[in-house]
């Protein structure tokens, strides 16, 4: 009988092959850098005094930012953010450490997935109370762009020229750098104020799916999409891992904030090949998710399934 795979006791820093903040920029081709892996409210979450958040309150090194990635092309100097989170300040600094800017904020653009707390509210840091940026391109789907343009304080960012709203079209790639594109992919989610998209990032070497929020894989099936088919078409998939299992929100119902459970995703992907499962790295982890607290059984099950967890500061060549 084979021994169980070794399991870390918590979400360790990236392995030596992935550069940490403060290290020199990667020479050569473009890359994605993971700037946050937690659900919208971060880890630990405000007001949480339970055992799930205790490790992070006790040890600042265990704290995690809201889900976000950067895209960098060292050759052209292009730098992009995918989502603007409440942790914008720290994440922009992480991006600066990974790829020093030529100005402030030094962004060629920001791609937004949808209008929930952890994905667009960081835009306020571009306003006159903070950076006072000039015409940073912000790409959004039509409903989200209309929402930003019609509601304060976001409308002031547009009116005062801090951001330049640009429309996304599903499946139509946005050029980020020579040979690097990002194509929005619609997904079913709680779309109170906007559509929701993930992004398929394609570079000269690899492709990466960034999909932090979706109601469920079955809901996507009903749209004629399947997670298995999408995984077959990318090299790395950063996908919604908000909750490990039911019962993580105490008196609140997960059905009010639907996401595919990691345990259910592992069961669904069990018939897939190891090569397909190895592409999955969970992101957007809720503060109650046992992976964040480093619970050994959850880590063991994840390792046995051949999947992984996104790591802050890790770099993925594209």
PyMOL commands that set and color helices and strands:
alter all, ss='L'
color gray80, all
select helices_A, chain A and resi 51-58+60-62+88-98+117-126+142-150+154-159+217-221+227-232+254-257+262-269+274-277+290-293+296-305
alter helices_A, ss='H'
color red, helices_A
select strands_A, chain A and resi 31-36+68-73+78-82+109-111+136-140+163-167+173-177+180-186+197-202+207-211+236-240+280-283+308-309+315-317
alter strands_A, ss='S'
color yellow, strands_A
deselect
rebuild
show_as cartoon
